[in-house]
Amino acid sequence: MTLIDQYTSQYGPMSKIDAFGYMRYLKEHPEEARKHGKIVMVTADTPLKASRGEGKTTTTIALIDALRARGIDAAAVLRQPSMGITAAGSKGGASGGGKASLTHAELVDWGLCGEMGAIEAAQNLLVSFAEKAVDEGRLDTILVPRVSEVPSRSLRAIAVDRGKGDIPERVVLTPTCELMQIVVLSRSMDEIGERVAAMIAGTKKGAPVTFGSFIDLWRITNILVDAVKPARTQTRQGSPVYIHCGPFANVSLGIPSLVSVEMACALHDVVVVEAGYGADAGAQKWLDIACREYGAQWPSTAVVVSRATTWRDDPTLSWRYQFHVQRLEELDIPTFPLINLWDGEDDQIESLRATAKDAEFRDPVIGNLFRDGGDALVDQLDGFVDALQHGSAPAQPHSHRGMSLVENAKWIAEHAYGVPADRVLLKDGFVESLSHAETLCAALGLSLDDLSFVAVKSPATMTDNDSAPEDQRTVTLKKVEVHAGAGLVQVNLTTSLTTPMPKIV
Amino acid sequence: MTLIDQYTSQYGPMSKIDAFGYMRYLKEHPEEARKHGKIVMVTADTPLKASRGEGKTTTTIALIDALRARGIDAAAVLRQPSMGITAAGSKGGASGGGKASLTHAELVDWGLCGEMGAIEAAQNLLVSFAEKAVDEGRLDTILVPRVSEVPSRSLRAIAVDRGKGDIPERVVLTPTCELMQIVVLSRSMDEIGERVAAMIAGTKKGAPVTFGSFIDLWRITNILVDAVKPARTQTRQGSPVYIHCGPFANVSLGIPSLVSVEMACALHDVVVVEAGYGADAGAQKWLDIACREYGAQWPSTAVVVSRATTWRDDPTLSWRYQFHVQRLEELDIPTFPLINLWDGEDDQIESLRATAKDAEFRDPVIGNLFRDGGDALVDQLDGFVDALQHGSAPAQPHSHRGMSLVENAKWIAEHAYGVPADRVLLKDGFVESLSHAETLCAALGLSLDDLSFVAVKSPATMTDNDSAPEDQRTVTLKKVEVHAGAGLVQVNLTTSLTTPMPKIV
C-alpha cells in the first residue's frame, strides 16, 4: 500500500483523498519520497456568453492524455461543476466531452460526492446561527448571505420572516459563497475553523461581529469533513484527474482548491490546473490571488483555449484573445494557443496557423478534441514539453498586501484588462461602499488593503464595453464587499450586470 | 461474490446498495435464494418534548445485537437523522448511544453520503422550474415549497423577488418534503419519475398544473441517483444496519424507505424497523400508510420504548403509554414494553415490572442500553423471540382508499389517539381548505379520498390537549394539503402548533 493509498477511500466509482492529512504527513516527514510537479494553467479566451464554454475541461483532459502518451506523468485538477446550473439546463456540464471525457462524467456533473451540498448546508447554518444571534441581541443586521446551488432568479432578493420582521436578504449561488472560498484557500481543517471564526456575521450598532464570537466552530467543520477531500477519478484513457471546489470565476475564485493542486504536485510531474471562465477571470485569480497572496505555485506554462469561430463571431472582440496570450507571455509564462475545433472545421487549420503567426504567437496547438481526444495533440506538443521541462524556475510573485484597494483595481485593470489607470472610474456610491468596508475592517483590527482583491464581473466582459475602441475602454468600480474570513475583498467591476442568482434559461 | 455484493459499492466507511436493482433482480429471478424476514417495529411513547428522544435508535441497535447474540440473523433499518437539526444543536443525533451505537455515528449524524442534500437540491430545482413556468405563463401560482435541511425560523414565511413580485412563499424542512416522501414510498426510479410528474407544481387560473406537463424528469432523477441507495453500516458489535430516508413523523412519514426495509427482509430473518417519534406518529404511519396503502409488511412484533421517568414526569400524560401498547396488541401485534434506563435507575426495575403487571402488559424488557447495549437484553428476550417465531402470519390490512377524508380522520382519531368520532372537530376554515383540495384533485382526475391520510401535528401530542380527562379530549382538523405525487393528503391536526421550520434553540 502506497502512502497516498493510506489517505484514500473509495466512494462509489470515485475515490476521495484526505489531502489535508497527506500534505501534513509530507510536511512532517521531509524524507518521504514525493514529486515536485510543475503547473500548467489551462485557461481560455473570454467567452462570448457565460453559457458558452470554449472547451477548457475538454482541453485539460486531452492534454494530460497526450502528455501521458508521451511518457510524462501528468495529472489534471478540475473544478467541480455546479450541479444546480447543469441540472437547470442553463449550461452543459464541465467534465469534458467525447473522447476527452471522464469515466464517470455523470457523477461529476450531478453532485459528485455531495461536497457542494455540504458547503451549502454549512453556510446556511451560519446564517441560521446569525439569526439566533439577532434574537439574542448579539447582532442587529446579518451580512452573510444564504446560498442555493440551484439557481432561481427570484432568490436574488428575498424578505424573510414575512409579515413580521420582513427582513431583506439575498441568496447567492453556493459555489460563490465565502465558505466555498475558505475551502478553496485553506490548507487544514484548523485553518478552515480559524477562517470561519473570522467571517463577519453581521453588525451590532454598526460594529462588525464575527462568527467566532458566538458559534461552536465544530458544528461547521463537522459538516465539511468529507467536502474538504478532493475526489479522484480518471479520463477515459486512464489518466488521473482530481476534482475539488470552485467554479464561477466571474463572481468568485474559479480555481480548484489549493490543497488539491499541491497534493497533485506531490504525486505527479506535471499538474494541469483548470482556471476559468476566461484568462481575465480564472487565470487572473490563479496568478494574482492564489499565487501572489496564498502561496500557490506559479505556472510553468499556460494554454489559452479558444474555438476557431471565436475570432469571427464578433470581430470587435477578437483583440481579447491576443491580449490574454501576450499578457501571460509578459509574465514569463510560455503560453500556447490551443484551438479546439468543432466538426467540419478541420480545413481551417492552415488559416488558423497563419492567424497565430500574424499575432506572433507560439505555434498553436490545434485539434478536434471532442472527436480525437489526446490523439489530436500528442504530436504537436514538442515545443510545449520543451518549454515545460527547460523553462526557467517559476516566479515568486510579490504580494500586493498593503496596496490600496483602488490602486490594486487600477493595477488589475491595466495588467489583466488592458485599461490604463486613468480610465478606471468610480461609480456613484462606490466611495461610500469602500468607506463602509474600511470601517468594518478597522473595527476588526484589519486593513482593507491587506485583503486580496477579487474582481466580480460578467464572465463575458473585461471592461465596461469590450467592443469599444481600445482608447475608449473603461473599467468602473461599483461596490465593495468584505469576506474577512476568506481574506478577500470582492469588488464589483464594469457596467455589465453580474448574475448572482441566474434564472433558469 | 454474493448477489448483494454485486449491488453494493463502498462509500468511505459506509457502503451503499442499489436496492432498486437488487429487488428488481429478485423479482425477475424468483428461483434466487433469498430470505423472507419478519418485521419488528420499534416505536416509542409520545415524547414529552420533540427534542427529547426516548431511545428508539439505541433500543433498535441493542435489540439486534441481542438477537444476533442469540443466533438470530437480525438487522436494523434506521431513518437518516436530519443533519440540519443536529448541527444546529436543536436535538442530539439519531444514531444510538454508548454501547448501543453505530461504528460511524458521526457520519450518520453529519450528512451520511449526501442523500438529504441531493433531495434538497432536487426539490428546490422543481421550485425553480415552477418559477420558470410562471415566467412562461404556464403557471400563475406556485404551490410546491422550497426546502432547507438547516432550520431557520425566519424561513417559515418569506417573500421572493423582493421589491418586484414580492411573492409569498414558504420553506419547509427537507426531510418533510414531498420529494422525500416519494423517495420513501417508491420502489423504482421509474416510479419516482412518475410520482414527480404527478406532483402539483401550482395552478393556472385556479386549475392545477403538474410538473410532468413541463419539465424534463431526468433532470430530477439524475440528481437522485445516489440518494435512492440505502447506506449500510454496522453496530459496534458488528450487527448489520441499513439507513435510508425519512425522519420527522410529526409532519411527514417518519419511516425509512420501503425499499430499504424490503431489501433487508430479503437478506435477514428479522428486520427491526424504527418508526417514530411516538407510536401515534411513526407507528401509526407505518401501519396505516406503509402497510395499509403501500404494501409494506405488517409487523410480527412491536417494541414500545419509554424511559423510566416518562410516567412520572407528567402523571396526566401517563395514559398514553398504556394506550399505545393496548392499541398495537388489539391489532394482533405482540407488543413488548421496553424501558430504557438511565444511570442511577437500576434500582427501579422491580417497581417498573409491577407497574407493567398492573397495566396487564407483557413482561417488560428493561435495561440500561447506553451502558450495556444488547447485553442488557439478551437474557430477557425469550418471550419476544417466541412471539416473533411462533406468532400468526402478519395481517393483510384493508386499504382505506375511498374512505372520505373526514371519516378517515375520525377512524385515526379513534384508533390511534383514543378520541371518538363525535369529538373530532373542524376548525374554521377547514371545510374551505378541504373543498379547495377536492377541487384540485378533481381537476387532475383524482379523488381526494384515494390519497393516503398523513397526520401533521406536534410530535408531543395526540389530541388537542393530552392532559385533559379522557372524556374531554378532542382532535381538531385544521388544514388540508395535497401531495398528489406521493399519493398523500396531509392534514394538520390538533391545536398544537407544528414547527415546519424550527428556530435554532
Contacts between the chains, C-beta under 8 A, distances in Angstrom:
chain1	res1	chain2	res2	distance
A	9	B	10	7.5
A	9	B	12	4.7
A	9	B	13	7.3
A	10	B	9	7.5
A	10	B	10	4.1
A	10	B	11	7.4
A	10	B	12	7.6
A	11	B	10	7.4
A	11	B	11	5.0
A	11	B	12	5.9
A	11	B	113	7.8
A	12	B	9	4.7
A	12	B	10	7.6
A	12	B	11	5.9
A	12	B	16	6.9
A	12	B	226	6.8
A	13	B	9	7.3
A	16	B	12	6.9
A	83	B	121	6.6
A	83	B	223	7.0
A	84	B	121	6.5
A	84	B	125	7.0
A	87	B	121	7.3
A	87	B	125	5.5
A	87	B	219	5.1
A	87	B	222	7.0
A	87	B	223	5.9
A	88	B	125	6.4
A	88	B	128	6.2
A	88	B	129	7.7
A	88	B	219	7.6
A	89	B	216	7.4
A	89	B	219	6.9
A	106	B	222	7.2
A	106	B	225	7.7
A	107	B	225	7.9
A	110	B	222	5.0
A	110	B	223	6.0
A	110	B	225	6.6
A	111	B	114	6.9
A	111	B	117	7.7
A	111	B	118	5.8
A	111	B	121	7.0
A	111	B	223	6.3
A	111	B	226	7.5
A	113	B	11	7.7
A	113	B	113	7.3
A	113	B	114	6.4
A	114	B	111	6.9
A	114	B	113	6.4
A	114	B	114	2.1
A	114	B	117	5.3
A	114	B	118	7.0
A	116	B	117	7.9
A	117	B	111	7.7
A	117	B	114	5.3
A	117	B	116	7.9
A	117	B	117	2.6
A	117	B	118	6.6
A	117	B	120	7.0
A	117	B	121	6.5
A	118	B	111	5.8
A	118	B	114	7.0
A	118	B	117	6.6
A	120	B	117	7.0
A	121	B	83	6.6
A	121	B	84	6.5
A	121	B	87	7.3
A	121	B	111	7.1
A	121	B	117	6.5
A	121	B	149	5.8
A	121	B	150	5.6
A	124	B	148	6.3
A	124	B	150	4.4
A	124	B	152	7.4
A	125	B	84	7.0
A	125	B	87	5.5
A	125	B	88	6.5
A	125	B	150	4.7
A	127	B	150	8.0
A	127	B	152	6.9
A	128	B	88	6.2
A	128	B	150	5.4
A	128	B	151	6.3
A	128	B	152	4.3
A	128	B	504	5.3
A	129	B	88	7.8
A	129	B	504	6.6
A	131	B	152	5.9
A	131	B	153	7.1
A	131	B	154	5.7
A	131	B	503	7.5
A	131	B	504	7.3
A	132	B	503	7.0
A	132	B	504	4.6
A	135	B	503	7.3
A	148	B	124	6.3
A	149	B	121	5.8
A	150	B	121	5.7
A	150	B	124	4.3
A	150	B	125	4.8
A	150	B	127	7.9
A	150	B	128	5.4
A	151	B	128	6.3
A	152	B	124	7.4
A	152	B	127	6.8
A	152	B	128	4.3
A	152	B	131	5.9
A	152	B	160	7.8
A	153	B	131	7.1
A	153	B	161	7.7
A	154	B	131	5.7
A	154	B	160	4.0
A	154	B	161	3.9
A	154	B	165	6.7
A	154	B	167	6.7
A	155	B	160	6.0
A	156	B	161	7.8
A	157	B	160	8.0
A	157	B	161	6.9
A	157	B	162	4.0
A	157	B	163	5.8
A	157	B	164	7.9
A	158	B	158	5.4
A	158	B	159	6.4
A	158	B	160	5.0
A	158	B	161	7.8
A	158	B	162	5.4
A	159	B	158	6.4
A	159	B	159	4.4
A	159	B	162	4.8
A	159	B	166	7.5
A	160	B	152	7.8
A	160	B	154	4.0
A	160	B	155	6.0
A	160	B	157	8.0
A	160	B	158	5.0
A	161	B	153	7.7
A	161	B	154	3.9
A	161	B	156	7.8
A	161	B	157	6.9
A	161	B	158	7.8
A	162	B	157	4.0
A	162	B	158	5.5
A	162	B	159	4.9
A	162	B	168	6.1
A	163	B	157	5.8
A	164	B	157	7.9
A	165	B	154	6.6
A	166	B	159	7.5
A	167	B	154	6.7
A	168	B	162	6.1
A	216	B	89	7.4
A	219	B	87	5.1
A	219	B	88	7.6
A	219	B	89	6.9
A	222	B	87	7.0
A	222	B	106	7.2
A	222	B	110	5.0
A	223	B	83	7.0
A	223	B	87	5.9
A	223	B	110	6.0
A	223	B	111	6.3
A	225	B	106	7.7
A	225	B	107	7.9
A	225	B	110	6.6
A	226	B	12	6.8
A	226	B	111	7.5
A	503	B	131	7.6
A	503	B	132	7.0
A	503	B	135	7.3
A	504	B	128	5.4
A	504	B	129	6.6
A	504	B	131	7.3
A	504	B	132	4.5
